[in-house]
Amino acid sequence: MKKISGQVRSWRLHLHSGVSEANLAAWVNPRVRGWMQYYGGFYRSALCPLLTRINAYLMRWIRKKHKRLQGRKKAQEAWTRAVTTRPRFFAHWAWVSTVPRVCDQDSKSRITRDRYVRFRESRGLKRPRLLDSSLLRLTA
């Protein structure tokens, strides 16, 4: 599976934004269909994460090709519309048609992948101040 993952990564689908969907499907489908026939017979559970990753690469390709779909929500809506209207357009959509959830890049550290939580003050609550000016007048 490592070799296949490296091969899928080497395709660099997101850089081929000039290619149409039909040409991309014609190029990807024979390879993926062969992997599904060979590995799907005896190790289907190992192949599903790879097919999900291909979907993530296709989602990145869609977002690069169509500038109006750069936002995550709009791209996700277009993805579900495409999968429901054409369920067999890409060969691997027969098994896996979901896209892995990608977190917002601002909420994660790129190096350690730690998540950060943002704290906000609500309008009614203020954080306590260390030195209040009224206390300083009373003591002076």
Secondary structure by P-SEA (a helix, b strand, c coil): caaaaaaaaaccccccccccaaaaaaacaaaaaaaaaaaaacccccaaaaaaaaaaaaaaaaaaaccccccaaaaaaaaaaaaaaccccccccccccccccccccccccccccbbbbbbbbcccccccccccaaaaaaac
